[in-house]
Amino acid sequence: MSYPNYGYGTGLRNVGSYQASARPFLTSSLAVPSEGNTPLQVSFDSVTRFIIITNTLAGSAPNVPLRFGFSSNGTEGVENNNYAVLNNGESFEAEFRVTSVYLVSDSPNECSASVVAGLTGINASHLADNWSGSLGVG
């Protein structure tokens, strides 16, 4: 017999929310602005189970590094340099629960990127996005 007021459901601390197959999110051929411009924000309507970010420029082209992070300030290096850099053709994959990623070219030239994410059933509003780009959170 189940208890009707138990309140069990999806949420940040619910293991099943991360064990279930993720809902796919894919965007490609993103035009990423050059350094000095406002980073491109890719937002998710749900908390992610995993993310994959790829610098999609061809390896034979001049290298145009892609800078990414998890806050605008972190990506811009305003607070600290809390970002990572991908060279042409490189990818980053992680099992992070985030609601957005920020992308900007690490050179005066525009670059291109793709973002793949697995989305949980947890609404993005459940994860307070208060990361400023300081204290090691990019």
N, C-alpha and C positions, 0 to 999 in steps of 0.2 A: 504494500500500500504506500503510495507516495503522499508526501505532506504538501498540501496545496499552496501554502504560503512560503515555501522554501526559497523561491526566487532564483532558481538556477537558470542561467542563460549565458549567452555570449558575453565576453568581457575580457579586459586586459589580463586578469589573473585566472582565466579559464583555460586550462591546458587543451581541452578539446577544440577550442577556437583556432589553435595553431596546428593541431594534428589533422584536422579535416583538409581535404583538397582545397587549394586556393582558387579563387575566381581570377581568371587571367586579366592582366592589364598590359597593353603593348602600345607604344608610340615610337615611331621611327622617323628618320629624316628631319629631326629637329634642327632648326637653324639656331645655333647657340651664339649669343652676342659676344663681341670681342671684349677684352679686358678694359676696364674703365666704365663699362656700361652696366646697367642693372642686370643681375643674373636672371636667367630664365627659370621660373618656378614651375615644376611639374607636380601637381597636387593629386592626391588620391582621395576618393570619397570614403574609403575604409582604411583601417590600419593594415599595413603590409605584413606579410609573413616572410617575404624575401624580396630583394631587389637585385637587378642586374643593370648596370650602366655601361654603355659601350661608346667609345669614340669611334665613329663609323667612317672617318676619313681613310682613304686607301693608303697603304704603307708606302707606295712609291711617290706620293705627293709630299711636298715639304711638310715636316712635322708641325702640327698645330695642336699643342696639348689642350686637353679638356680638364678644367678644374671643376670639382663637384664637392658639395657638402650638404649639411642638413639645416642650415640657416643662411639667410642672405648675408648677414654680417660676417659669418664664418667663411663663406665662399669668397666674399670681397676682401677678406683679410683686414676688415675694419677693427675688430676687437683683437683678434689673434689670427694666425694662419691655420685655422681649423678646417682644412680641406685636403683633398687628395687630388692627384693629377694622373690622367691617363694619356699616353701618347697614342698616335695613330694606330687603330686596330686593337687597342687594349681594352679589356673589360674588367669590371669590378663586380663581385657577387658577394652578398652577405645576407644573413638571416636577421634583419633588423625590423623592428616595428616602428615605422615612421608614417607620417601623413603627407610628406612632400620632400622633394630633393631640389637642389638649386644647382644650375649649370652655367658656366661662363668659360669662354676661351681664355687660355693662359698666355695669349699672344695678341698682337694688334689685329690679327685676322680672325674672321668668323670661322667656326668649325661646325661639325654636325655630330649628332648623337642619337642613340636609341635608349629607351628605358623600358625594361620588362619588370613587372612586379606581380607577385601573388597576393591577392587581397583576401583578408579574413572577413568574417561576418560582423566584425566590430566596427561600428560607426566611427569615423574620424574624430568626431567631437569628444569621444571618450579618452583620447590621448591629448592632454593639454600641450599645445605646441608653444612652450615657453623657452625654447633654446635660443640663446642670443648670439651664439658663436663664441662664447667665452667658456672657460673651464674645460677645455678639451672637447666640447661638443660642437661639431662644425655645422 
